[in-house]
Amino acid sequence: MLAIGCVALVIALIDVKHGDNARHDADTADTATFSNKLDTAELDLATYRGSLIIFSNHLNESRATVLEFSNQLAGAQSAVTTGAEQITNLTRQVAAAAADKLALDQRIAGLTNQIAALTQQIGALQANLAETNNLLVEARQQFSLLEDRFRRDVAERVVAERKFNNLHELQAQLESLKKNPAAAISAERIYAGLNVVVQAGGSFHVTVTN
């Protein structure tokens, strides 16, 4: 019985040893598998970290690009605001220029009318000057004729005075008047032969004789 018990014990020990060896081999295999998985996980983690760094760099670049675009947008908005103000100012200037042009056109129209009226007045004045010049020329002609006639009359008067200052001439004239008495003296007879026409209003003009 003891032998049988020892044999059974040895068998049990051998079975336990085989079981321990199997479990050890299984644990060793599991450990290797876990180690491989851990290495793979670490490799994947390193890859993810690299990807994360790359993504972070891209994100920083994107932020810089977005900031640049934001600055450009702000500049464009400022330029648009400035352009709108300039357009508003130009619109006001154009409206003011149009009003000035309208006022200038009205002023030009008024000046044109004034020039036309002045032109008519100048034409009338020139006509009056021409008529006055003609009258002046005629008056000068009449004055020249009167001056010539006056000189002739003065000469004739001097001759007549000299005759009346001479006793023989005066006596002869008296004898002639006694024989040929003169008719009544009138204004027409006084101006007769003097080339002077006297009108009712007292005005006169000289007639031209050849």
Buried (B, 14 or more C-beta within 10 A) or exposed (E): EEEEEEEEEEEEEEEEEEEEEEEEEEEEEEEEEEEEEEEEEEEEEEEEEEEEEEEEEEEEEEEEEEEEEEEEEEEEEEEEEEEEEEEEEEEEEEEEEEEEEEEEEEEEEEEEEEEEEEEEEEEEEEEEEEEEEEEEEEEEEBEEBBEEBEEEEEEEEEEEEEEEEEEEEEEEBEEEEEEEEEEEEEEEEEEEEBBBEBEEEEEEBBEEEE
